[in-house]
Amino acid sequence: MSKLNSITLSNLRKFGSDVTIDLSPGATILLAPNGTGKTTVFEAIEFGLTGKIARLRDDIAHIIRDDQTAAAVSLNFSELTATSRVTAAGKVCQDGDLSSVFPNVSASDIPFLLRLTHLLDQRENGWIVNAEEKEAGSQLAKLPIGSDGSKARTTLAAVRRSLTEQKARAEEVLIRHETDLNEWIRLRQERDIAAAGAVGALRPRDRIADVLSDTANQTQSLSQIPPGLLTGPASQEGLTIAHSALSEILQGKVERARQHISSLALVNDLVESFAAARKQLEKLNADLTAASETFDRHTTSRAQGSAALQEHQASIHAAQQEITSIGQQLERLVGETTAKQEIDHRNDALTSAIAALREAEKNSHVLREQHEHNQRVRNQHAQIDILLQGISQTEQRLDEGRLMLADWQATEQRIDEVAQQITALEVLIDKQSIDRNAERSSYETCKAAEATARSHYEMLSSSADAIRQAVASIAQHLPADQDQCPLCLEPHGAAKLQSRVAQALEAINPSLTAAEQQLRAAVEALTASEVAVEKAQQALDLTRGELGALESSRQDLRRQVTQFRTDPILASDSLPLAREALRQQLDSIAPAQKRLADQRAALDALPTPEAFEQTERAFNSARHVLDLARVQQSEAATRLDQAVAALAALTSGEPLARTLEQLTAAKFQLEQQISDLNGKVGTVQSALDTQQHQLLESSTVVQGIEEEIRRVQTLLLQFRASWQELELTGDPLAEAAQAREATLRATLPLLEGYVSVLEGIGVEISAWAKLNESQLAQRLIDAQRLERSEEAFEAFLNDSINAARSSFSRLTLISDAMDLLDGSLKKEIENVQNHVGKVVPRWQALLKRVVRESRFHEASLKFFSSYNKDRAGVSVPLGNKAVPVPDIASEAQLTDLQLTFLLSMAMSHQWSPWKALLLDDPTQHHDLVHASAVFDLLRDYIVDHGFQVVIATHDALQARYFLRKLQNDGIEAKIWTLVPTENGVTAQAGNRKQRINSADAISDADLSAR
């Protein structure tokens, strides 16, 4: 079984170079504060195993530490070492064969499988319990037990689509060949049938046309045949149309003649019905005349009664108007008496209101003078108090002005000091600028010398390379037994010649060596000069920065001085003037205070608050009484004016001619007259109602007779229409019907004879048509068979159909086999999904050990396929339904769900011999009691199942607790602390066995009790 022994990190994020962490085969604890680099360790393991980091996607170069050009990680397993490097350009290199760690697994699936069974990282969105259905399903589908089937089924979809298209094309070809064969058979059959029908002697078409024309003239039907068919050269189509049209016309005439003969047999009933209807119409007209006369009499009588009624109603209306006028005169007489009494009463009330108003005005005047004197005295004392308070505030501001004067003087001194420092820095900057320019000039000189040396070296190097190439070419093609030099033609002997050539190949041009040394010296001088320029520039920039800071400080100080000068207290352009102005203001305070004290002494005594309030209440009460008296006097005057106006309105018209007694007697007489008229109106109205009833009865009788007349007239119209349908004119008569029947019976045999003649002509026309069809069918057959005989062409069509049917059958068999394979794969994938789902019981058992809330103990994993895509989701019960875990779980609960799912998958699906759990701070949301349950679970996995655990945490108490728990059970464990240094983060190993001191002594029993 594989174990990871150590990991070495170089320049990854915050880590320094060659930081090695030895791992225990049991458990290794990484302790570090947040932000130190715990996650980087796990991303380094992922990078070493896969060459990628999922969180960075394609920007893998971001893992490199600042100011470094490359980063690397080395994973040392028991039997191999895997190394991964990345440059600043993003190029990744991997060394080491991991096939023994990940056997028979695609490299692209390793990142997903690691997160299913090995790695718990901080990317919550990628967790199975928190991922979308599509993402979760794609991760589970990469398990070895189902990946082959999923890939095969995905590939099979494209194959099935291709087979379906090929099968459809083959079916189209087969249908097309079968259609061609059916068309061929149809043509041959039509030709044979037409040939069989075109037998016997046939008259010419022109003669047939003449016979048709004569028949049409004899039957008076020529005008009903389309023009031009029977004139000029006769065509087959024209004869057919003319024969068909003439046959239809004659058949129609024969049918109509037969129908008319049958109808004429029943015409006697029509004649009798017509005569009876005419007699009934005459009787109804006489009844209508009598009923109309009765209706007119009733109408005249009712009009007379209506006139009498209107006359009585007019008399009643006139009497009612007279009664209304008398009532108004009576009301005026009563109103005048009442108005005079009201005026007397209002005069008395106005006199009382005027007396009360005068008394209230006198009392209000006395109290107002007393209240205004008290207000005047109190306002004078309050004004003096305000002036004294203002003097006190002025004195406080002047004290603040003394302090501001001291600050002003200190600021002026600071400005002088800053000005001296600025002058010194400006001198230093001038000197540093001269030094910087000198270094730049030296740098340009070194740069030119380096360019000259590089050009000279490249020229010599190119020449030396050409010479070596020529010598090498000569040595390659020089025969082994040649003793004469090919250049100088001097005989040296074969052995010596070979030796001289070898020495020439190994020799180095001394000039090239010197040029190389000269170039190296120039490059070093250029580098040194560049460093000197940078140092000079840095020194200059530093001095300029100090100068800028001093300039800013001087500007701030000057702004403070400006504020001192514009301050309302000082308000001076210089310190001496400000001191003098402040002294004068201080000297003027004492006289002002004495003057105000003298003014207060000269005033009247200040009234007490009780006396002031008592006077104010008395004045307010008197003013209220005065206002009330004024309102009452105004209301009394208004009421008097209203009473006078009412009396004037009543007496403004003409004087009344009659007395009260006369008006009362006239009113009684008119009321008696109206009662008599109402009795007459009732009598007339009763007579009108009776007349109205008689009028309605007469109107109903007239309407009934008129309706019956219209009905009889309609029957007469119907009888005449039936008579005219028999092609008879005038009113229905028995003699006319008998004459029409005799004519029709004589014409019918003639028409039937012509119909028989047309049937014989139709046979001849059909024979001519069959002959044409036979010739046309033969031409179509010849156009299809071309050079083949009819039997050969039919055999060719049958062979094509057999070949197409064979191809279609073969593709159908293959398609059915593919459908069967797809169904089998689908069933197998469902079996795989069910197998993956078997992890749920173990998962739920682990959740009961870690998560306290019972609803999460029933978490379920749903792994299924939808539209040939794998889907997965995790849900828990909530009420009567299941809801996704992310909707209700807290951060700690989500972490526990993912951790226990990882542990369950690691046991159920062991796709790698390396049994490891890489856990990035799984208890960061847990207290120690909750974390202890997680630690117990991890201890069981180490002891019972042989897992190697690498866990990170930021909590020192949890780390020490877990370490003690493991050591007490005899499990080998290590703890490493990540420490930031100037050279990057390093790892410091802790003791394997630490003594438990009193501060850390928290027993498992104590935790359980909590």
ABEGO torsion letter per residue (X at the ends): XBBBABBBBBGBEABBBGBBBBBBABBBBBBBBBGAGAAAAAAAAAAAAAGBBAAAEABAAAABBBGBABBBBBBBBAABBBBBBBBAAGBBBBBEBAAAABBGBBAAAAAAAAAAAABBBABAAABAAABBAAAAAAAAAABAAAAAAAAAAAAAAAAAAAAAAAAAAAAAAAAAAAAAAAAAAAAAAAAAAAAAABBEBBBBAAAAAAAAAAAAAAAGAAAABBBGAABEBBBAAAAAAAAAAAAAAAAAAAAAAAAAAAAAAAAAAAAAAAAAAAAAAAAAAAAAAAAAAAAAAAAAAAAAAAAAAAAAAAAAAAAAAAAAAAAAAAAAAAAAAAAAAAAAAAAAAAAAAAAAAAAAAAAAAAAAAAAAAAAAAAAAAAAAAAAAAAAAAAAAAAAAAAAAAAAAAAAAAAAAAAAAAAAAAAAAAAAAAAAAAAAAAAAAAAAAAAAAAAAAAAAAAAAAAAAAAAAAAAAAABBAABABBAAAGBBAEAAAAAAAAAAAAABBBAAAAAAAAAAAAAAAAAAAAAAAAAAAAAAAAAAAAAAAAAAAAAAAAAAAAAAAAABAAAGBABAAAAAAAAAAAAAAAAAAAAAAAAAAAABBBBBBAAAAAAAAAAAAAAAAAAAAAAAAAAAAAAAAAAAAAAAAAAAABBBBABBAAAAAAAAAAAAAAAAAAAAAAAAAAAAAAAAAAAAAAAAAAAAAAAAAAAAAAAAAAAAAAAAAAAGBBEBBBAAAAAAAAAAAAAAAAAAAAAAAAAAAAAAAAAAAAAAAAAAAAAAAAAAAAEABBAAAAAAAAAAAAAAAAAAAAAAAAAAAAAAAAAAAAAAAAAAAAAAAAAAAAAAAAAAAAABABAAAAABBBBBBBBGGBBBBBBBBBBEABBBBAAAABBAAAAAAAAAAAAAAAAAABBABABBBBBBBGAAAABBAAAAAAAAAAAAAAAAAAGBBBBBBBABAAAAAAAAAAAAAAGBBBBBBBBBBBAAEBBBBBBBABBBBBAAABBBAAAAAAX
